[in-house]
């Protein structure tokens, strides 16, 4: 017996049952008063001018690193995405082999989280703003390339074939036939990556690369919760402003939302605004780079690596790889289930209450901006380091992202069906379930499958703090400068991520074609 379509998004929430059963045994109860102080401090953030000045300075650094990393990744990722397109190579030379080779080459930097890149570069070239920018640029460029090539290969070929049959040169035919329909999805995804860059820059700061993330970590470690919330409210204001700007531009320029990137929409009428925005971006980036003292040449001066200890490779191979990989995969499943299933479940729970949706939006906004390692540190006040603790921290962050996505999809779907059900006497929860979730179920789960792939990459983030999975060993290897172990860990992460990416793609295709 198959569940009804509206119930499908709720199925991943079943992972709450084993997590709930395990939590009582993990509670140590020593820090409940600290959690209470933390929550109360949200109502009384510090307004000390010195504190605010320090936080604003850190926020400026974080924004600058995010902007530079984002822009550089687009500058590199778009051409690489075009060169990774099977359609482009078939049109130019009649063979898609170069695209396949480049796709496999780009899979390696894409598979390694920006935090790992940042920690490795920190060891090699020391602490400097260019490290954070490059750490964002490397995986983001490969991710942009993948999306661009997929969008391009999904476009209809009729116009292209017609132009080629009429004798139009292949480059001109490609630009004319595929450029306009590719642009909306590209700009929409570019806006989303800017939001991701802000979160990544904050996360990198938590692990020693400067900016607001470092300020948040220091205030949490010193239990200065009032100062901590000052930084969080500042970051929340910036993140919500950025999200509102991206959403507004998406609507103004007629760009598709994330749940509808596969939809083909015409280029928006505000092409002049697009060109002006692109022209204004270059001097802004130059100014930001100068203000942060970003020096790309400094990245060429590597610190010498310590030699591998005798028998180091043999010792690295004897690590408990099976247990670490198993913990990483289980962490991924638990966190993905909490995030994917938790968003629609919470919406159903608060549906009858008018202010419940407002509170939920605020909770999800905090989840998006709050770096998972800091969530894990906060949970460690009352929970033991464990896999469920890491899953809660990672799940809460992704719950905020998926919750916002679900709300966007619901708003785009319109209230007509839900309103009709409410008028017929149907309860608020059932009307929401069958009026809104019904049409979004498969596209939401398809995006959830993509998000599970992202969560697999992010397991290293909480593993470093919560002491589980491959991330736990990565922390120990970095502390010991054991680069033989680091090399094997990178290979393990890359293999897991690539396998997860393939499974995610298969699941998305199956869901969208059903």
Secondary structure as UniProt FT lines:
FT   HELIX           5..7
FT   HELIX           8..11
FT   HELIX           12..14
FT   HELIX           15..23
FT   TURN            24..26
FT   HELIX           32..41
FT   TURN            42..43
FT   HELIX           49..83
FT   HELIX           86..93
FT   HELIX           97..111
FT   HELIX           114..125
FT   HELIX           129..154
FT   HELIX           158..165
FT   TURN            166..167
FT   HELIX           170..204
FT   HELIX           205..209
FT   HELIX           212..221
FT   TURN            222..223
FT   HELIX           225..252
FT   TURN            253..254
FT   HELIX           258..260
FT   TURN            261..262
FT   HELIX           271..291
FT   TURN            292..293
FT   HELIX           296..300
FT   TURN            310..311
FT   HELIX           312..317
FT   HELIX           321..350
FT   TURN            351..352
FT   TURN            354..355
FT   HELIX           356..369
FT   HELIX           372..379
FT   TURN            380..382
FT   HELIX           387..413
FT   HELIX           416..423
FT   TURN            424..425
FT   HELIX           428..432
FT   HELIX           433..437
FT   HELIX           438..466
FT   HELIX           469..479
FT   TURN            480..481
FT   HELIX           483..513
//
